[in-house]
Amino acid sequence: MEEILFSEQKMRENQLSPKSGSKRSRKRVGRGVGSGHGTYSCRGCKGQKARSGGGVNPRFEGGQTPLVKRLPFKRGFTNIFRTDYALVNLRRLEIFEEGVEVTPQKLVDVGLVPSLKKPIKILGDGEIRRPLVVRANKFTQSARQKIEASGGRAEEI
């Protein structure tokens, strides 16, 4: 018998027991009327669900056209690994002064991004005339080109 040492006394596997209330005894059906589960053994009276092996497919809807046939065909798929970004258009960065380092925290402070929960992506919509150092998680190709054309830098975090 394997022994485990707990606070200076030996405890054996045969002394272990589950927490009270964590185990429930199974329902014994068909053991007489006095048991409370006698006669029909919790199956009701006659019918498909009362028979052994009886029951219907979980998708069966009583003969009406099934849901899967009522819906139009779904095309494509949903990528469950998709990264959801907080998007900022380039023209919104015009509020910053020339030469300023634009960080995710500054974008939250001025209200361009609601929070830092999502990674930030800079989109190339609009123009930028000031040289800025922009730090973000992602940049579109056009956004990167426009930032560098204005004399700034686009740095991925």
Residue pairs with C-beta under 8 A, 6 or more apart in sequence:
1 12
1 13
1 14
2 12
2 13
3 10
3 11
3 12
4 10
4 11
4 12
4 13
5 11
27 37
27 42
28 35
28 37
29 35
29 37
29 38
29 41
29 42
30 37
30 38
30 41
31 37
31 38
32 38
33 39
40 50
43 49
43 50
44 50
47 54
48 54
48 55
48 56
49 55
49 56
59 66
59 67
59 68
60 66
61 67
83 119
84 118
85 118
85 119
85 120
85 121
85 137
85 138
86 113
86 114
86 115
86 118
86 119
86 120
86 121
87 120
87 121
87 123
88 107
88 112
88 113
88 120
88 121
88 122
88 123
88 136
89 122
89 123
89 125
89 126
90 122
90 123
90 124
90 125
90 126
90 127
90 128
90 143
90 146
90 147
91 125
91 126
91 127
91 128
92 112
92 126
93 102
93 122
93 128
93 132
93 134
94 126
94 128
94 129
94 130
95 110
96 102
96 106
96 130
96 132
97 130
98 130
98 131
98 132
99 130
99 131
99 132
99 133
100 106
100 132
100 133
101 132
101 133
101 135
102 132
102 133
102 134
102 135
102 136
103 135
104 113
104 116
104 120
104 135
104 136
104 137
104 157
105 116
107 113
107 120
108 114
108 115
108 116
113 120
119 137
119 138
120 136
120 137
120 138
121 136
121 137
121 138
121 139
121 140
122 134
122 136
122 138
122 139
122 140
122 143
122 147
122 154
123 140
123 143
124 140
124 141
124 142
124 143
124 144
124 145
124 146
127 146
128 146
128 147
128 150
128 152
129 150
130 150
130 152
131 150
131 151
131 152
132 147
132 150
132 152
132 153
133 152
133 153
133 155
134 147
134 152
134 153
134 154
134 155
135 155
135 156
135 157
136 154
136 155
136 156
136 157
137 156
137 157
138 156
139 147
139 154
139 156
143 154
144 154
147 153
147 154
148 154
